């Protein structure tokens, strides 16, 4: 992970937020390459979940919502973690931190950070929602929250979307957006942060058909993670035990990815059968009927919801971890670092190198760059040895490198080097765009 964090910073994937001021706790900024990678992941999700289906519609709900939403959802009352503070070192811990032996607040308990005895406070509840005020007056009547999940924006718009698009149950609503949680134990780079992005889809089904749809969505979502190139043996399902299951949930599975090191297998996505809990709550709290009218059968009911909720940042981290490798190159002393990410996710699809800065090579390379740039993101580089230029691109995951050499200006051919196999193909420059497009699947 340390190597990945350093590469991510050095090459413009991910920077610490407000770094020049010492950083903001567990908040990260995506640099020029990171924003492309994350966008490619979001585009793949949006295509699979919205564009390629006629039974799911997209939505972009606001981050700020009516405060009653969070009472209905249970977040005001239930989105809390018991915490303890050390009066000596001022560190804060979750009350269930395994390093705390005994009951916090009693004299014999030792602080896991400073080692002092009897300095830990008793556990107290702490709400994970960020609070702010709407309008000029900072009083309790004007409190609003930054949403801790995007799902509620979907529930409150259930009938708006259904009626405006004339969808029939079963159908889904999907959205991608920011969520905020004042996490107590954030960390592991972008794995758990206080500001993050979620890609959520709520699928509304007739009660009684819910388990069938739950199984369907489990399968679809696992297929999607495989399609990103995540290794088979690094992905698995984890079924929530009775203790883990939320009180309203009828079934829940997490898709877990093996991040390696101390993290190991961790959740990247949750697939949940939420029953009619959410729509019932919003119906009660808003006093507005949210029932679906099934015209052919002349019946009204509250649909059950199958939710798929995946973290965009966590998936980005999984893609980076999955792709990172260090290897030796046959016939060379110096090894290389490769970000073996799926070509469809790579921020730069091809790099273009003139072998030398003379003999018309840069001009030809610039012409090729211009032609390719119209189709996908490319990078032009004429500085340093060709070996160095290859290394720079391997490290950021560019799948192809195109070299223009002495022969190119004579016979109009170029070489294309494959990041993973290191194989070089000599092909006609006017066939290049088609050749790369086919390999990239774009
Ligand atoms: P965890 O227990 O790991 O914090 P969770 O069970 O609270 O996660 P959900 O509420 O089910 O997570 O959210 C769905 C997805 O949103 C998670 O699978 C994860 O990918 C992402 N997610 C949740 N919290 C965070 C966070 N603080 N930082 C980054 N991603 C997050």
Boltz pocket constraint, residues with backbone or C-beta under 6 A from the ligand:
constraints:
  - pocket:
      binder: B
      contacts: [[A, 149], [A, 181], [A, 183], [A, 190], [A, 191], [A, 192], [A, 193], [A, 194], [A, 195], [A, 196], [A, 197], [A, 198], [A, 267], [A, 268], [A, 269], [A, 270], [A, 309], [A, 310], [A, 311], [A, 312], [A, 313], [A, 314], [A, 315]]
      max_distance: 6.0
